[in-house]
Amino acid sequence: MAAGKEIRGKIKSVENTKKITKAMEMVAASKMRKAQERMRASRPYGEKVRNIAANLAEANPEYTHPFLVKKDGSKTVGLIVVTTDKGLCGGLNTNVLRQVTIRMREIEASGRKVVSVAIGNKGFGFMNRIGVKVMAHAVQLGDTPHLDKLIGPVKVLLDAYQEGKVDEVLLCYTKFLNTMKQEPVVEQLLPLTADRMAPSHDHSWDYLYEPDAQTVIDDLLLRYIEALIYQAVAENMASEQSARMVAMKSATDNAGNLINELKLVYNKTRQAAITKELSEIVAGAAAV
């Protein structure tokens, strides 16, 4: 029964794979809860910084921060692409990189160039493959995002914007909606607009600045950008664990179905072999 032995080997192999995918599903479920808690914990800070930044931008019109000024000199757009370091998370990275590709074609069609900052191995590799200049990158972030690892690469692009080498910065990441749904997002990061920072109000705030307005607004808008970057990475990590849990559950279910099909084929093959042996025995007895 060479065929039966081969099928038994396949069944054993699929069973081993099923154990691995089941373990990965359980690990992703555990990490997903922590990632969602971290993401939700960072949202209130981001919202508060956004409101204060919007109020300060409207309250002090005599000083305009470079992040609020639209630049038209360089004809270069910077992309901050947030992806995962690891795979096996369904179409998460594919979806956001597809949106990035669509936006890049629109940018290049308008006669502008594209440079990028990659956060995550998948985006870094993708940008290198398609020949986009990567100004800086951050990989191997682990399961917990740390702001000190993100600031360096992002600061390269922010400095290029302030120097006039880049006239627009876009942030590309996957937004977490719920466990079953994640949405790829490509949004404008710089220049900051009033409707991007906060919805318009019927009134505006005024402040007393210490030591001066420029110092306060410069530091606050920088913290605002950092909060947006951190929030994007936290959302992407929560989306990654959710997508991986769903993908591994689907793989485990498919492995179970395949095992059942292989067992059915094995039983049919075994039964056919037994029937053939009985027929040969009967035929031999009849001949004698």
MIDREN-290627 format. One record per residue (C-alpha): x, z, y; residue in one letter; residue number from 1. Coordinates in nm, 4 decimals. Each point is the difference from the previous one (the first is absolute). Layout:
<rs>
<r c1="X" c3="Z" c2="Y" rest="A" nr="NUM"/>
...
</rs>
This chain:
<rs>
<r c1="0.0000" c3="0.0000" c2="0.0000" rest="M" nr="1"/>
<r c1="0.2469" c3="-0.1207" c2="0.2592" rest="A" nr="2"/>
<r c1="-0.2840" c3="-0.0739" c2="0.2437" rest="A" nr="3"/>
<r c1="-0.1468" c3="0.3482" c2="-0.0456" rest="G" nr="4"/>
<r c1="0.3373" c3="0.1611" c2="0.0621" rest="K" nr="5"/>
<r c1="0.0426" c3="-0.2018" c2="0.3183" rest="E" nr="6"/>
<r c1="-0.3449" c3="0.1054" c2="0.1262" rest="I" nr="7"/>
<r c1="0.0759" c3="0.3657" c2="-0.0764" rest="R" nr="8"/>
<r c1="0.3163" c3="-0.0352" c2="0.2098" rest="G" nr="9"/>
<r c1="-0.2029" c3="-0.1431" c2="0.2884" rest="K" nr="10"/>
<r c1="-0.2529" c3="0.2828" c2="-0.0244" rest="I" nr="11"/>
<r c1="0.2794" c3="0.2586" c2="0.0096" rest="K" nr="12"/>
<r c1="0.1571" c3="-0.1706" c2="0.3011" rest="S" nr="13"/>
<r c1="-0.3286" c3="-0.0110" c2="0.1943" rest="V" nr="14"/>
<r c1="-0.0680" c3="0.3655" c2="-0.0870" rest="E" nr="15"/>
<r c1="0.3376" c3="0.0977" c2="0.1469" rest="N" nr="16"/>
<r c1="-0.0772" c3="-0.2001" c2="0.3119" rest="T" nr="17"/>
<r c1="-0.3390" c3="0.1690" c2="0.0264" rest="K" nr="18"/>
<r c1="0.1653" c3="0.3425" c2="-0.0069" rest="K" nr="19"/>
<r c1="0.2289" c3="-0.1021" c2="0.2862" rest="I" nr="20"/>
<r c1="-0.2785" c3="-0.1418" c2="0.2165" rest="T" nr="21"/>
<r c1="-0.2161" c3="0.3070" c2="-0.0653" rest="K" nr="22"/>
<r c1="0.2842" c3="0.2287" c2="0.1083" rest="A" nr="23"/>
<r c1="0.0598" c3="-0.2099" c2="0.3139" rest="M" nr="24"/>
<r c1="-0.3713" c3="0.0157" c2="0.0788" rest="E" nr="25"/>
<r c1="0.0007" c3="0.3794" c2="-0.0166" rest="M" nr="26"/>
<r c1="0.3175" c3="0.0265" c2="0.2098" rest="V" nr="27"/>
<r c1="-0.1453" c3="-0.2371" c2="0.2633" rest="A" nr="28"/>
<r c1="-0.3231" c3="0.2026" c2="0.0099" rest="A" nr="29"/>
<r c1="0.1978" c3="0.3160" c2="0.0702" rest="S" nr="30"/>
<r c1="0.2127" c3="-0.1655" c2="0.2681" rest="K" nr="31"/>
<r c1="-0.3051" c3="-0.1694" c2="0.1514" rest="M" nr="32"/>
<r c1="-0.1639" c3="0.3319" c2="0.0826" rest="R" nr="33"/>
<r c1="0.3136" c3="0.1259" c2="0.1757" rest="K" nr="34"/>
<r c1="0.0467" c3="-0.3279" c2="0.1853" rest="A" nr="35"/>
<r c1="-0.3604" c3="0.0041" c2="0.1216" rest="Q" nr="36"/>
<r c1="0.0345" c3="0.3585" c2="0.1206" rest="E" nr="37"/>
<r c1="0.3192" c3="-0.0925" c2="0.1872" rest="R" nr="38"/>
<r c1="-0.1653" c3="-0.3041" c2="0.1537" rest="M" nr="39"/>
<r c1="-0.3084" c3="0.1936" c2="0.1141" rest="R" nr="40"/>
<r c1="0.2173" c3="0.2791" c2="0.1381" rest="A" nr="41"/>
<r c1="0.1891" c3="-0.2461" c2="0.2213" rest="S" nr="42"/>
<r c1="-0.3121" c3="-0.1636" c2="0.1458" rest="R" nr="43"/>
<r c1="-0.0995" c3="0.2783" c2="0.2477" rest="P" nr="44"/>
<r c1="0.3491" c3="0.0047" c2="0.1543" rest="Y" nr="45"/>
<r c1="-0.0026" c3="-0.3778" c2="0.0358" rest="G" nr="46"/>
<r c1="-0.3425" c3="0.0034" c2="0.1640" rest="E" nr="47"/>
<r c1="0.1022" c3="0.2732" c2="0.2459" rest="K" nr="48"/>
<r c1="0.3227" c3="-0.1749" c2="0.0972" rest="V" nr="49"/>
<r c1="-0.1959" c3="-0.3246" c2="0.0427" rest="R" nr="50"/>
<r c1="-0.2493" c3="0.1629" c2="0.2386" rest="N" nr="51"/>
<r c1="0.2679" c3="0.1711" c2="0.2071" rest="I" nr="52"/>
<r c1="0.2061" c3="-0.3186" c2="0.0209" rest="A" nr="53"/>
<r c1="-0.3044" c3="-0.1974" c2="0.1164" rest="A" nr="54"/>
<r c1="-0.0849" c3="0.2602" c2="0.2640" rest="N" nr="55"/>
<r c1="0.3586" c3="0.0130" c2="0.1275" rest="L" nr="56"/>
<r c1="0.0229" c3="-0.3786" c2="0.0171" rest="A" nr="57"/>
<r c1="-0.3102" c3="-0.0111" c2="0.2221" rest="E" nr="58"/>
<r c1="0.0814" c3="0.3112" c2="0.2023" rest="A" nr="59"/>
<r c1="0.3373" c3="-0.1099" c2="0.1373" rest="N" nr="60"/>
<r c1="-0.0216" c3="-0.3636" c2="0.1103" rest="P" nr="61"/>
<r c1="0.3142" c3="0.0176" c2="0.2204" rest="E" nr="62"/>
<r c1="0.2208" c3="0.0111" c2="-0.3117" rest="Y" nr="63"/>
<r c1="-0.0421" c3="-0.2532" c2="-0.2799" rest="T" nr="64"/>
<r c1="0.1784" c3="0.0574" c2="-0.3275" rest="H" nr="65"/>
<r c1="0.1736" c3="-0.3036" c2="-0.1591" rest="P" nr="66"/>
<r c1="-0.2256" c3="0.0336" c2="-0.3049" rest="F" nr="67"/>
<r c1="-0.3006" c3="-0.0738" c2="0.2250" rest="L" nr="68"/>
<r c1="0.1503" c3="-0.3139" c2="0.1545" rest="V" nr="69"/>
<r c1="-0.0721" c3="-0.3370" c2="-0.1550" rest="K" nr="70"/>
<r c1="0.3177" c3="-0.2072" c2="-0.0416" rest="K" nr="71"/>
<r c1="0.0110" c3="-0.3787" c2="-0.0066" rest="D" nr="72"/>
<r c1="0.3697" c3="-0.0805" c2="0.0082" rest="G" nr="73"/>
<r c1="0.1401" c3="-0.0004" c2="-0.3521" rest="S" nr="74"/>
<r c1="-0.2702" c3="-0.1789" c2="-0.2010" rest="K" nr="75"/>
<r c1="0.0812" c3="0.2262" c2="-0.2950" rest="T" nr="76"/>
<r c1="-0.2418" c3="0.2171" c2="-0.1953" rest="V" nr="77"/>
<r c1="0.1086" c3="0.3014" c2="-0.2014" rest="G" nr="78"/>
<r c1="-0.1781" c3="0.1044" c2="-0.3187" rest="L" nr="79"/>
<r c1="0.0137" c3="0.3495" c2="-0.1494" rest="I" nr="80"/>
<r c1="-0.0967" c3="-0.0632" c2="-0.3636" rest="V" nr="81"/>
<r c1="-0.0962" c3="0.3108" c2="-0.1992" rest="V" nr="82"/>
<r c1="-0.0092" c3="-0.0471" c2="-0.3779" rest="T" nr="83"/>
<r c1="0.0767" c3="0.2054" c2="-0.3094" rest="T" nr="84"/>
<r c1="0.3349" c3="0.0595" c2="-0.1681" rest="D" nr="85"/>
<r c1="-0.1436" c3="-0.0396" c2="-0.3502" rest="K" nr="86"/>
<r c1="-0.2374" c3="-0.2425" c2="-0.1658" rest="G" nr="87"/>
<r c1="-0.2789" c3="0.0419" c2="-0.2565" rest="L" nr="88"/>
<r c1="-0.2570" c3="0.0638" c2="0.2725" rest="C" nr="89"/>
<r c1="-0.2236" c3="-0.3026" c2="-0.0395" rest="G" nr="90"/>
<r c1="-0.0280" c3="-0.2447" c2="0.2884" rest="G" nr="91"/>
<r c1="0.0871" c3="0.2559" c2="0.2703" rest="L" nr="92"/>
<r c1="0.3248" c3="-0.1582" c2="0.1164" rest="N" nr="93"/>
<r c1="-0.1209" c3="-0.3544" c2="-0.0649" rest="T" nr="94"/>
<r c1="-0.2996" c3="0.0459" c2="0.2298" rest="N" nr="95"/>
<r c1="0.1941" c3="0.1382" c2="0.2962" rest="V" nr="96"/>
<r c1="0.2821" c3="-0.2549" c2="-0.0406" rest="L" nr="97"/>
<r c1="-0.2612" c3="-0.2775" c2="-0.0078" rest="R" nr="98"/>
<r c1="-0.1321" c3="0.1221" c2="0.3360" rest="Q" nr="99"/>
<r c1="0.3568" c3="0.0150" c2="0.1310" rest="V" nr="100"/>
<r c1="0.0593" c3="-0.3588" c2="-0.1120" rest="T" nr="101"/>
<r c1="-0.3184" c3="-0.1200" c2="0.1709" rest="I" nr="102"/>
<r c1="0.0952" c3="0.1723" c2="0.3263" rest="R" nr="103"/>
<r c1="0.3557" c3="-0.1381" c2="-0.0198" rest="M" nr="104"/>
<r c1="-0.1343" c3="-0.3547" c2="-0.0316" rest="R" nr="105"/>
<r c1="-0.2164" c3="0.0549" c2="0.3073" rest="E" nr="106"/>
<r c1="0.2989" c3="0.1348" c2="0.1937" rest="I" nr="107"/>
<r c1="0.2280" c3="-0.2853" c2="-0.1029" rest="E" nr="108"/>
<r c1="-0.2729" c3="-0.2535" c2="0.0791" rest="A" nr="109"/>
<r c1="-0.0051" c3="0.1350" c2="0.3577" rest="S" nr="110"/>
<r c1="0.3758" c3="-0.0678" c2="0.0336" rest="G" nr="111"/>
<r c1="0.1229" c3="0.3572" c2="-0.0343" rest="R" nr="112"/>
<r c1="0.2532" c3="0.1511" c2="-0.2381" rest="K" nr="113"/>
<r c1="-0.0466" c3="0.2957" c2="-0.2348" rest="V" nr="114"/>
<r c1="0.2282" c3="0.2945" c2="-0.0717" rest="V" nr="115"/>
<r c1="-0.0894" c3="0.2959" c2="-0.2165" rest="S" nr="116"/>
<r c1="0.0605" c3="0.3602" c2="-0.0946" rest="V" nr="117"/>
<r c1="-0.0761" c3="0.0715" c2="-0.3656" rest="A" nr="118"/>
<r c1="-0.1203" c3="0.3390" c2="-0.1241" rest="I" nr="119"/>
<r c1="-0.0080" c3="-0.0099" c2="-0.3799" rest="G" nr="120"/>
<r c1="0.1875" c3="-0.2025" c2="-0.2633" rest="N" nr="121"/>
<r c1="-0.2747" c3="-0.2553" c2="-0.0618" rest="K" nr="122"/>
<r c1="-0.0278" c3="-0.1062" c2="0.3630" rest="G" nr="123"/>
<r c1="0.3791" c3="0.0000" c2="0.0421" rest="F" nr="124"/>
<r c1="0.0432" c3="-0.2313" c2="-0.2975" rest="G" nr="125"/>
<r c1="-0.2851" c3="-0.2256" c2="0.1147" rest="F" nr="126"/>
<r c1="0.1439" c3="-0.0416" c2="0.3501" rest="M" nr="127"/>
<r c1="0.3412" c3="-0.0870" c2="-0.1410" rest="N" nr="128"/>
<r c1="-0.1494" c3="-0.2551" c2="-0.2390" rest="R" nr="129"/>
<r c1="-0.1891" c3="-0.1906" c2="0.2686" rest="I" nr="130"/>
<r c1="0.2964" c3="0.0076" c2="0.2390" rest="G" nr="131"/>
<r c1="-0.1363" c3="0.2250" c2="0.2757" rest="V" nr="132"/>
<r c1="0.2662" c3="0.1944" c2="0.1898" rest="K" nr="133"/>
<r c1="-0.0155" c3="0.3706" c2="-0.0949" rest="V" nr="134"/>
<r c1="0.1330" c3="0.2051" c2="0.2907" rest="M" nr="135"/>
<r c1="-0.0169" c3="0.3295" c2="-0.1932" rest="A" nr="136"/>
<r c1="-0.1605" c3="0.1435" c2="-0.3093" rest="H" nr="137"/>
<r c1="-0.0919" c3="0.3308" c2="-0.1617" rest="A" nr="138"/>
<r c1="-0.0398" c3="0.0236" c2="-0.3770" rest="V" nr="139"/>
<r c1="-0.0211" c3="0.2716" c2="-0.2655" rest="Q" nr="140"/>
<r c1="-0.2228" c3="0.2241" c2="0.2122" rest="L" nr="141"/>
<r c1="-0.1257" c3="0.1909" c2="-0.3041" rest="G" nr="142"/>
<r c1="-0.3461" c3="0.1482" c2="-0.0266" rest="D" nr="143"/>
<r c1="0.0161" c3="0.1801" c2="0.3364" rest="T" nr="144"/>
<r c1="0.0649" c3="-0.1955" c2="0.3228" rest="P" nr="145"/>
<r c1="0.2601" c3="0.1549" c2="0.2287" rest="H" nr="146"/>
<r c1="-0.0030" c3="-0.0973" c2="0.3650" rest="L" nr="147"/>
<r c1="0.3784" c3="0.0244" c2="0.0340" rest="D" nr="148"/>
<r c1="0.0398" c3="-0.2822" c2="-0.2566" rest="K" nr="149"/>
<r c1="-0.2468" c3="-0.2218" c2="0.1877" rest="L" nr="150"/>
<r c1="0.1180" c3="0.0513" c2="0.3573" rest="I" nr="151"/>
<r c1="0.3366" c3="-0.1753" c2="-0.0378" rest="G" nr="152"/>
<r c1="-0.1227" c3="-0.3382" c2="-0.1258" rest="P" nr="153"/>
<r c1="-0.3031" c3="-0.0040" c2="0.2312" rest="V" nr="154"/>
<r c1="0.2124" c3="0.0960" c2="0.3037" rest="K" nr="155"/>
<r c1="0.1973" c3="-0.3229" c2="-0.0437" rest="V" nr="156"/>
<r c1="-0.3169" c3="-0.1998" c2="0.0646" rest="L" nr="157"/>
<r c1="-0.1189" c3="0.2291" c2="0.2812" rest="L" nr="158"/>
<r c1="0.3359" c3="-0.0366" c2="0.1778" rest="D" nr="159"/>
<r c1="-0.0190" c3="-0.3781" c2="-0.0390" rest="A" nr="160"/>
<r c1="-0.3450" c3="0.0074" c2="0.1608" rest="Y" nr="161"/>
<r c1="0.1215" c3="0.2073" c2="0.2958" rest="Q" nr="162"/>
<r c1="0.2969" c3="-0.2346" c2="0.0467" rest="E" nr="163"/>
<r c1="-0.2318" c3="-0.3023" c2="0.0078" rest="G" nr="164"/>
<r c1="0.1279" c3="-0.1537" c2="-0.3245" rest="K" nr="165"/>
<r c1="-0.3426" c3="0.0434" c2="-0.1621" rest="V" nr="166"/>
<r c1="-0.3261" c3="-0.0553" c2="0.1887" rest="D" nr="167"/>
<r c1="-0.2447" c3="0.1363" c2="-0.2598" rest="E" nr="168"/>
<r c1="0.0121" c3="0.2405" c2="-0.2954" rest="V" nr="169"/>
<r c1="-0.2533" c3="-0.0036" c2="-0.2854" rest="L" nr="170"/>
<r c1="-0.0533" c3="0.2734" c2="-0.2580" rest="L" nr="171"/>
<r c1="-0.0959" c3="-0.1152" c2="-0.3514" rest="C" nr="172"/>
<r c1="-0.1137" c3="0.2493" c2="-0.2632" rest="Y" nr="173"/>
<r c1="-0.2806" c3="0.0828" c2="-0.2439" rest="T" nr="174"/>
<r c1="-0.2720" c3="0.2273" c2="0.1361" rest="K" nr="175"/>
<r c1="-0.1580" c3="0.2499" c2="-0.2386" rest="F" nr="176"/>
<r c1="-0.3791" c3="-0.0184" c2="-0.0051" rest="L" nr="177"/>
<r c1="-0.0826" c3="0.1671" c2="-0.3300" rest="N" nr="178"/>
<r c1="0.1373" c3="0.0255" c2="-0.3512" rest="T" nr="179"/>
<r c1="-0.1353" c3="-0.3389" c2="-0.1026" rest="M" nr="180"/>
<r c1="0.0561" c3="-0.1909" c2="0.3231" rest="K" nr="181"/>
<r c1="0.3062" c3="-0.0533" c2="0.2181" rest="Q" nr="182"/>
<r c1="0.0139" c3="-0.2429" c2="0.2901" rest="E" nr="183"/>
<r c1="0.3094" c3="-0.1920" c2="0.1203" rest="P" nr="184"/>
<r c1="0.0388" c3="0.0340" c2="0.3772" rest="V" nr="185"/>
<r c1="0.2097" c3="-0.1922" c2="0.2532" rest="V" nr="186"/>
<r c1="-0.0391" c3="0.1598" c2="0.3432" rest="E" nr="187"/>
<r c1="0.1803" c3="-0.0193" c2="0.3311" rest="Q" nr="188"/>
<r c1="0.2381" c3="0.2883" c2="0.0640" rest="L" nr="189"/>
<r c1="0.1681" c3="-0.1176" c2="0.3210" rest="L" nr="190"/>
<r c1="-0.0862" c3="-0.0560" c2="0.2765" rest="P" nr="191"/>
<r c1="-0.2394" c3="0.2924" c2="-0.0030" rest="L" nr="192"/>
<r c1="-0.3409" c3="-0.0717" c2="0.1440" rest="T" nr="193"/>
<r c1="-0.2574" c3="0.2472" c2="0.1283" rest="A" nr="194"/>
<r c1="-0.2571" c3="-0.0941" c2="-0.2638" rest="D" nr="195"/>
<r c1="0.2669" c3="0.0323" c2="-0.2700" rest="R" nr="196"/>
<r c1="0.0925" c3="0.3544" c2="0.1030" rest="M" nr="197"/>
<r c1="-0.3509" c3="0.1340" c2="0.0567" rest="A" nr="198"/>
<r c1="-0.3460" c3="-0.1234" c2="0.0949" rest="P" nr="199"/>
<r c1="-0.0672" c3="-0.0230" c2="0.3704" rest="S" nr="200"/>
<r c1="-0.1531" c3="0.2969" c2="0.1791" rest="H" nr="201"/>
<r c1="-0.2180" c3="0.0283" c2="0.3072" rest="D" nr="202"/>
<r c1="0.2534" c3="0.2403" c2="0.1469" rest="H" nr="203"/>
<r c1="0.3773" c3="0.0422" c2="0.0019" rest="S" nr="204"/>
<r c1="0.2226" c3="0.3031" c2="-0.0193" rest="W" nr="205"/>
<r c1="0.2734" c3="0.0958" c2="0.2420" rest="D" nr="206"/>
<r c1="0.3001" c3="0.2148" c2="-0.0850" rest="Y" nr="207"/>
<r c1="0.2836" c3="0.1971" c2="0.1550" rest="L" nr="208"/>
<r c1="0.3289" c3="-0.1114" c2="-0.1525" rest="Y" nr="209"/>
<r c1="0.3066" c3="0.2121" c2="-0.0714" rest="E" nr="210"/>
<r c1="0.2726" c3="-0.1018" c2="0.0572" rest="P" nr="211"/>
<r c1="-0.1386" c3="-0.3426" c2="0.1068" rest="D" nr="212"/>
<r c1="-0.2538" c3="-0.2612" c2="-0.1076" rest="A" nr="213"/>
<r c1="0.2538" c3="-0.2473" c2="-0.1382" rest="Q" nr="214"/>
<r c1="0.1603" c3="0.2531" c2="-0.2354" rest="T" nr="215"/>
<r c1="-0.3329" c3="0.1258" c2="-0.1303" rest="V" nr="216"/>
<r c1="-0.1543" c3="-0.3454" c2="-0.0539" rest="I" nr="217"/>
<r c1="0.3160" c3="-0.1413" c2="-0.1578" rest="D" nr="218"/>
<r c1="0.0161" c3="0.2804" c2="-0.2561" rest="D" nr="219"/>
<r c1="-0.3729" c3="-0.0002" c2="-0.0664" rest="L" nr="220"/>
<r c1="-0.0309" c3="-0.3747" c2="-0.0617" rest="L" nr="221"/>
<r c1="0.3007" c3="0.0134" c2="-0.2303" rest="L" nr="222"/>
<r c1="-0.1705" c3="0.2791" c2="-0.1972" rest="R" nr="223"/>
<r c1="-0.3156" c3="-0.2092" c2="0.0010" rest="Y" nr="224"/>
<r c1="0.1804" c3="-0.2951" c2="-0.1603" rest="I" nr="225"/>
<r c1="0.1609" c3="0.2334" c2="-0.2540" rest="E" nr="226"/>
<r c1="-0.3409" c3="0.1445" c2="-0.0863" rest="A" nr="227"/>
<r c1="-0.1409" c3="-0.3509" c2="-0.0572" rest="L" nr="228"/>
<r c1="0.2906" c3="-0.0933" c2="-0.2275" rest="I" nr="229"/>
<r c1="-0.0248" c3="0.3230" c2="-0.1982" rest="Y" nr="230"/>
<r c1="-0.3763" c3="-0.0384" c2="-0.0347" rest="Q" nr="231"/>
<r c1="0.0419" c3="-0.3573" c2="-0.1262" rest="A" nr="232"/>
<r c1="0.2537" c3="0.1102" c2="-0.2628" rest="V" nr="233"/>
<r c1="-0.2203" c3="0.2929" c2="-0.1073" rest="A" nr="234"/>
<r c1="-0.3024" c3="-0.2312" c2="-0.0313" rest="E" nr="235"/>
<r c1="0.2063" c3="-0.2479" c2="-0.2005" rest="N" nr="236"/>
<r c1="0.1230" c3="0.2706" c2="-0.2394" rest="M" nr="237"/>
<r c1="-0.3530" c3="0.1275" c2="-0.0597" rest="A" nr="238"/>
<r c1="-0.1116" c3="-0.3580" c2="-0.0632" rest="S" nr="239"/>
<r c1="0.2925" c3="-0.0530" c2="-0.2388" rest="E" nr="240"/>
<r c1="-0.0863" c3="0.2957" c2="-0.2219" rest="Q" nr="241"/>
<r c1="-0.3693" c3="-0.0908" c2="-0.0031" rest="S" nr="242"/>
<r c1="0.0732" c3="-0.3620" c2="-0.0886" rest="A" nr="243"/>
<r c1="0.2486" c3="0.1051" c2="-0.2694" rest="R" nr="244"/>
<r c1="-0.2490" c3="0.2416" c2="-0.1554" rest="M" nr="245"/>
<r c1="-0.2678" c3="-0.2708" c2="-0.0155" rest="V" nr="246"/>
<r c1="0.2459" c3="-0.2593" c2="-0.1330" rest="A" nr="247"/>
<r c1="0.1311" c3="0.2322" c2="-0.2719" rest="M" nr="248"/>
<r c1="-0.3533" c3="0.0985" c2="-0.1024" rest="K" nr="249"/>
<r c1="-0.0875" c3="-0.3670" c2="-0.0330" rest="S" nr="250"/>
<r c1="0.3181" c3="-0.0604" c2="-0.2018" rest="A" nr="251"/>
<r c1="-0.0817" c3="0.2948" c2="-0.2286" rest="T" nr="252"/>
<r c1="-0.3540" c3="-0.1292" c2="-0.0582" rest="D" nr="253"/>
<r c1="0.1295" c3="-0.3505" c2="-0.0712" rest="N" nr="254"/>
<r c1="0.2551" c3="0.1393" c2="-0.2448" rest="A" nr="255"/>
<r c1="-0.2794" c3="0.1843" c2="-0.1838" rest="G" nr="256"/>
<r c1="-0.2045" c3="-0.3194" c2="-0.0226" rest="N" nr="257"/>
<r c1="0.3009" c3="-0.1936" c2="-0.1270" rest="L" nr="258"/>
<r c1="0.0691" c3="0.2639" c2="-0.2646" rest="I" nr="259"/>
<r c1="-0.3594" c3="-0.0262" c2="-0.1247" rest="N" nr="260"/>
<r c1="0.0267" c3="-0.3783" c2="-0.0175" rest="E" nr="261"/>
<r c1="0.3323" c3="0.0164" c2="-0.1863" rest="L" nr="262"/>
<r c1="-0.1411" c3="0.2530" c2="-0.2466" rest="K" nr="263"/>
<r c1="-0.2929" c3="-0.2321" c2="-0.0662" rest="L" nr="264"/>
<r c1="0.2365" c3="-0.2915" c2="-0.0606" rest="V" nr="265"/>
<r c1="0.2163" c3="0.2196" c2="-0.2240" rest="Y" nr="266"/>
<r c1="-0.2994" c3="0.1111" c2="-0.2074" rest="N" nr="267"/>
<r c1="-0.1185" c3="-0.3601" c2="-0.0384" rest="K" nr="268"/>
<r c1="0.3481" c3="-0.1112" c2="-0.1043" rest="T" nr="269"/>
<r c1="0.0300" c3="0.2878" c2="-0.2462" rest="R" nr="270"/>
<r c1="-0.3429" c3="-0.0703" c2="-0.1461" rest="Q" nr="271"/>
<r c1="0.0838" c3="-0.3687" c2="-0.0382" rest="A" nr="272"/>
<r c1="0.3218" c3="0.0876" c2="-0.1813" rest="A" nr="273"/>
<r c1="-0.1839" c3="0.2356" c2="-0.2386" rest="I" nr="274"/>
<r c1="-0.2689" c3="-0.2616" c2="-0.0683" rest="T" nr="275"/>
<r c1="0.2690" c3="-0.2604" c2="-0.0739" rest="K" nr="276"/>
<r c1="0.1757" c3="0.2333" c2="-0.2448" rest="E" nr="277"/>
<r c1="-0.3277" c3="0.0762" c2="-0.1796" rest="L" nr="278"/>
<r c1="-0.0775" c3="-0.3712" c2="-0.0241" rest="S" nr="279"/>
<r c1="0.3420" c3="-0.0673" c2="-0.1511" rest="E" nr="280"/>
<r c1="-0.0469" c3="0.2835" c2="-0.2527" rest="I" nr="281"/>
<r c1="-0.3436" c3="-0.1294" c2="-0.0996" rest="V" nr="282"/>
<r c1="0.1287" c3="-0.3562" c2="-0.0284" rest="A" nr="283"/>
<r c1="0.2913" c3="0.1120" c2="-0.2128" rest="G" nr="284"/>
<r c1="-0.2255" c3="0.2026" c2="-0.2331" rest="A" nr="285"/>
<r c1="-0.2352" c3="-0.2969" c2="-0.0365" rest="A" nr="286"/>
<r c1="0.2903" c3="-0.2265" c2="-0.0912" rest="A" nr="287"/>
<r c1="0.1147" c3="0.2334" c2="-0.2739" rest="V" nr="288"/>
</rs>
